[in-house]
Amino acid sequence: MGQETIRVLVVEDHHVVRQGLIALLSVVDGLEVVAQAGDGVEAIAEFRKNLPDITLIDLRLPRLGGVDVIERIRMETPTARFIVLTTYDGDEDIYRALQAGAKAYLLKGMTTEELIQTIRTVHAGKSHIPPAIAERLAERMGTEELTPRESDVLEQIVHGKSNKEIAAELEISEATVKTHINSLLGKLGVTDRTQAATAAIQRGIVPLESLRKQN
């Protein structure tokens, strides 16, 4: 008695996973799933309509990505509290989600107890970052930010493009491409293009979705 019910919005594009989360949370005392969404645009609409206390959100969503959803909702409602639930643990994903205002980050392999405890922790105004993820984030915070153009060049490297092809694609000179590559290699702490491409994928700087679209 007297315990405030925590109202939850579940945002997950995989129907089975979403329904599983809803079923799991629906039997927990003090929690109520007030809405659900299967993509980013729907998530914003459901948030506006229901104003949940906590939003569980995946980062990889159709129509509008999770980070963009967090940013847009928090522009309207700065007090909105988000818990990121994802299978991805690339440090760039973690960094962007937390910069956008997420209060917690959980991989989908978490236990039921960890999920419920995290919801209660975030509702109480605290943050929750598991140690393994905190370690990845610390590594990311210690690295220098890539410029937008360096990110563009890195994405082209991941797609296997040569310097000449990158120059044509981005409408810059090959000399400029080489300058950007030398800079991004240093920032990523790698020595060649292959290592740069590997780091870009592992850290989530270049999303896997962009590779699938090319193939």
C-alpha positions in Angstrom: 0.0 0.0 0.0 1.1 3.5 -0.7 3.7 2.4 -3.3 3.5 4.5 -6.4 2.8 2.5 -9.6 5.5 3.0 -12.1 4.0 3.5 -15.6 6.1 2.0 -18.4 6.2 2.4 -22.2 7.8 -0.5 -24.1 9.4 0.4 -27.4 10.7 -2.7 -29.3 10.3 -3.5 -33.0 10.4 -7.3 -32.6 6.9 -8.3 -31.8 7.7 -11.4 -29.8 10.4 -9.7 -27.7 8.0 -6.7 -27.1 5.1 -9.0 -26.0 7.5 -11.0 -23.8 8.6 -7.8 -22.0 5.0 -6.7 -21.5 4.0 -10.1 -20.2 7.0 -10.1 -17.8 6.4 -6.6 -16.5 2.6 -7.0 -16.2 2.9 -9.4 -13.3 5.3 -7.3 -11.3 3.7 -5.4 -8.3 4.1 -1.7 -8.7 4.6 -1.7 -12.5 2.1 -1.1 -15.2 2.7 -1.2 -18.9 0.6 1.7 -20.2 1.6 1.6 -23.9 3.8 -0.1 -26.5 5.4 0.9 -29.8 7.1 -1.0 -32.6 9.0 1.9 -34.2 10.5 5.3 -33.3 7.7 7.5 -34.7 5.0 5.5 -32.9 7.1 5.7 -29.7 7.0 9.5 -29.7 3.2 9.5 -30.3 2.6 7.0 -27.5 4.9 8.9 -25.2 3.0 12.1 -25.8 -0.3 10.4 -25.3 0.5 8.4 -22.1 3.4 10.4 -20.5 5.0 7.2 -18.9 7.4 7.4 -15.9 9.9 5.1 -17.6 10.4 4.2 -21.3 12.2 0.9 -22.2 13.6 1.5 -25.7 15.7 -0.4 -28.2 18.2 1.6 -30.2 17.6 -0.1 -33.5 14.1 0.9 -34.6 12.3 1.4 -37.9 11.5 4.9 -39.2 13.4 6.7 -36.4 16.3 5.3 -34.3 16.2 5.1 -30.5 18.8 7.8 -29.9 16.7 10.2 -32.0 13.6 9.3 -30.2 15.3 10.0 -26.8 16.6 13.4 -28.0 13.2 14.5 -29.4 11.2 13.4 -26.4 13.6 15.0 -24.0 13.4 18.3 -25.9 9.7 18.3 -25.1 9.9 16.6 -21.7 13.3 17.0 -20.1 12.3 14.9 -17.1 11.6 11.8 -19.3 13.5 8.8 -18.2 14.8 6.2 -20.6 16.3 2.7 -20.2 18.0 1.4 -23.3 17.5 -2.3 -24.0 19.6 -3.6 -26.8 21.6 -6.6 -28.1 24.3 -4.1 -29.2 27.1 -3.1 -26.9 29.2 -0.9 -29.2 30.7 1.9 -27.2 29.5 4.5 -29.7 25.9 3.3 -29.2 26.3 3.6 -25.5 27.9 7.0 -25.7 25.2 8.5 -28.0 22.3 7.0 -26.0 23.7 8.4 -22.7 24.5 11.7 -24.3 20.9 11.9 -25.5 19.8 11.5 -21.9 19.2 7.7 -21.3 19.5 6.9 -17.6 20.4 3.2 -17.9 21.7 0.8 -20.5 20.9 -3.0 -20.4 21.8 -5.7 -22.8 18.9 -8.1 -23.6 20.7 -10.9 -21.9 20.0 -9.3 -18.5 18.0 -11.2 -15.8 14.4 -10.4 -15.0 15.6 -9.2 -11.5 18.1 -6.8 -13.1 15.5 -5.3 -15.4 13.0 -4.8 -12.6 15.6 -3.3 -10.3 16.8 -1.0 -13.0 13.3 0.3 -13.6 12.9 1.1 -9.9 16.4 2.6 -9.7 15.8 4.9 -12.7 12.3 5.8 -11.4 14.0 6.9 -8.1 16.1 9.4 -10.1 19.3 7.3 -10.3 21.3 5.9 -13.2 22.3 2.3 -13.8 25.2 1.3 -16.1 26.5 -2.3 -15.7 30.2 -2.6 -15.0 31.1 -4.1 -18.4 29.3 -1.3 -20.2 30.8 1.3 -18.0 34.2 0.0 -18.9 33.4 0.4 -22.6 32.0 3.9 -22.0 35.2 4.9 -20.2 37.2 3.8 -23.2 35.0 5.8 -25.5 35.2 8.9 -23.3 39.0 8.7 -23.6 39.0 8.9 -27.4 38.9 12.0 -29.5 35.7 12.6 -31.4 35.7 12.0 -35.2 34.6 14.9 -37.3 31.5 14.4 -39.5 33.7 14.2 -42.6 36.0 11.7 -40.9 32.9 9.6 -40.1 31.9 9.8 -43.7 35.3 8.6 -44.9 35.3 5.8 -42.3 31.9 4.6 -43.5 33.3 4.4 -47.1 36.3 2.4 -45.8 34.0 0.0 -44.1 32.2 -0.5 -47.5 35.6 -1.4 -49.0 36.0 1.8 -51.1 39.4 2.9 -52.4 40.8 6.4 -51.8 39.9 7.3 -55.4 36.3 6.0 -55.0 35.9 7.8 -51.6 37.1 11.0 -53.2 34.5 10.7 -56.0 31.7 9.7 -53.6 32.4 12.6 -51.2 33.5 15.1 -53.9 36.8 15.8 -52.4 40.4 15.3 -53.5 42.4 12.1 -52.9 44.9 14.1 -50.9 42.1 15.3 -48.6 40.9 11.7 -48.2 44.4 10.7 -47.1 44.5 13.5 -44.6 41.1 12.4 -43.1 42.3 8.7 -43.0 45.5 9.6 -41.2 43.5 11.6 -38.7 40.9 9.0 -38.0 43.4 6.2 -37.7 45.1 8.1 -34.9 41.8 8.9 -33.2 40.7 5.2 -33.4 44.1 4.0 -32.2 44.6 1.7 -35.2 47.3 1.5 -37.8 45.6 0.5 -41.1 42.3 0.6 -43.0 41.3 -3.0 -42.0 41.7 -2.3 -38.3 39.8 1.0 -38.8 36.9 -0.9 -40.5 36.9 -3.5 -37.7 36.9 -0.9 -35.0 34.1 1.1 -36.7 31.8 -2.0 -36.7 32.7 -3.3 -33.2 32.2 0.1 -31.6 29.0 0.9 -33.5 30.4 4.0 -35.2 29.2 2.5 -38.6 25.9 0.6 -38.0 25.6 -2.9 -39.4 22.4 -1.8 -41.0 24.4 0.4 -43.5 26.4 -2.6 -44.5 23.3 -4.7 -45.1 21.8 -2.0 -47.3 24.9 -2.0 -49.5 24.9 -5.8 -49.9 
